[in-house]
Amino acid sequence: MAELTALRSQVPPAQRRAPLARRRRRRQALQRWVVVTVLGIFFLLPLYAMVEFTTRAPSGSGRTLDVWRTLADVRSLADQYPDLLDGLVASAELVLLTVALMLVLLVPTMIWVRLRLPWLRRPMEFVCLLPLTVPAIVLVVGLAPVYAWVAYFLGPASWTLCFAYAILVLPFAYRALDAGLQAVDVRTLSEAARSLGAGWGTVITRVVLPNIRSAVLSASFLSVALVLGEFTVANLLSRTNVQVAINLLGKRDPSISVAVSLAALLIAFALLLVLSLAGIRRRRRGPRAGRTDEPVLAVTPVSLEET
Amino acid sequence: MSTPAVSAAVPAAGGGSGSAVRLEDLHRSYGDVHALDGLTLDVEPGSMLVLLGPSGCGKTTALRALAGLEDVDRGRVLVDGRDVTDMPASKRDMGMVFQAYSLFPHLSALENVAFGLRMRRVGTAERRRRAGEALELVGLSGLADRYAGQMSGGQQQRVALARALAIRPRVLLLDEPLSALDARVRTQLREEIRRIQLEVGTTAVFVTHDQEEALAVADQVGVMSAGRLEQLAAPQEVYDRPATRFVAEFVGLSSRVPATVRDGRAVTAAGEVPLLPGSADGPRVDVLVRPESVVVTPDGSPGSPEGAGTGARGRVVHASFLGALARVRLATDDGEVLAQLPAVDAVGLGPGTAVSWRLAATAALAVPPGEGTS
């Protein structure tokens, strides 16, 4: 025993700790895989169920891709399901308008508040986060009379929903932009630019915006995701978008409705992934260290239906 | 505290393209705090003024008011006699180097330097040439394509200096540009800033709380306290002939030694010293003496003043080795006194060593006895 103790004492402490560290690493790797597997099942199982449902043969036995073939043929889709095409076009318009409106309203305001009116930051944060606390149905009750006037002046077109959506995306966009602005010393950069002869417009467009590009992209992606998944406001205000169209379709043809939902989900996911990767590549081409861009959020569409 | 570098006394090179600057009765308050309280000062064309003072004394506010980045409640900012008080920062033609790293992260060093020229609609070829020249001036032409994140702090501040100089500013403003750098780079860069300023000949206003830095680079040092200018003079004069008690205590180290005033001279237990103008009146005063004015001799050594009637006795409390010099804290009958002497003379001056000390006949400022701390 004494010999063993003596031998042990001859082994350097670092070598004695090595097997322990290996065991700990193996245990952590196992835990990681368990978590990834459980989460994977949680997210993928519903998608698998959708695939299974849309490929089920009408006879009840065997598989068919008829539903997906219909979906791939745009012309026949437009003929058979005109509401769906209208919904897709309306949602595409709404995505563009909402993102543009959000950026035009929020970005300059937030930069200005940070630079010139810092005491307004908290009240502004409160106002921007407020829509998160108001249930969609309550929001619609408030918006309905406003939209009576909107319809009076601008007509009942679906694109007018962008005003309501700009409010809905405020909390998410605000958070993303705020994180980006906090990561940059906006004050010093703007003062440096001004001392070099830049006016306020140049300071915002040429100095601040390029340095919060990732935050702007994040805010835009979140807005895209929210608009693509929004149902309640559009439905209750009697406008159409892709979610309303899918809902209508579901009553006529559940298979095609589920297939469109799945396709929309996958397309939106792919779109956000591509945009995220583009953002990352742009950052890699630019300066590396010292940049404090926030990572671009890859998110899938969310539906307000559940809210 | 070392005496100021000889180069600091060298006047600005021939005026160059520098402008005369005058701050006139500037007031700026934040609530009850007076950041600027009637600040008035003049900067000669082509010279470097260093505003020195403790944190919160208003030196940065004064610089920002000059740059147009801070509004003033009252007073005027004049450049070459022209009132620019209400002129926006972007129109003032002043290059500024900030304390925080201020390079635009999305632009390379060359693009950063060219930014101000672009704002002035200088053509692409001319812009590149002048930006390249400015980078060469600060010794960074090899790093033109680097981004801020790929450069050290010292390199970033050099690029910031090149960026400020590229627009050929009427006034170069430096807001504690070296405070984020390590000691060695700081010393190197401050000498470089001074060399470049003399070479370019632009008027410069440099803000710092580091007195060694101030004394080393300035043509004129403006010592500020509570939003006011305490003294504006050449570095040597600020150090040797402080105008106020604040300047005497803030710039360099000093000890308070009780004295009686006789025929315009302060008589202390360690000898007599002439008094500076502005000294306190009264039969009993405290004189503020510099460590290098205190001569220390170990008991029993040949130079010991013991018995000569001009020395006093003390005991070493602590001795710090500072390289070529040593600083010794003495406990005396009149309180603690700091002495500075060549390190070779301080050998053997350990804690508890009995010594004799006397004051060299350098003029000192007298203050009312027992006020504040030294």
Interface residues (C-beta under 8 A of the other chain):
Chain A: V184 D185 T188 L189 E191 A192 A193 R194 S195 L196 G197 A198 G199 T202 V207 P210 N211 R213 G286 P287 R288 A289 G290 R291
Chain B: A67 G68 L69 P88 A89 S90 K91 R92 D93 M94 G95 M96 F98 A100 Y101 S102 F104 P105 H106 F115 G116 M119 R120 Y147 A148 G149 Q150 A160 R163 A164 I167 L173
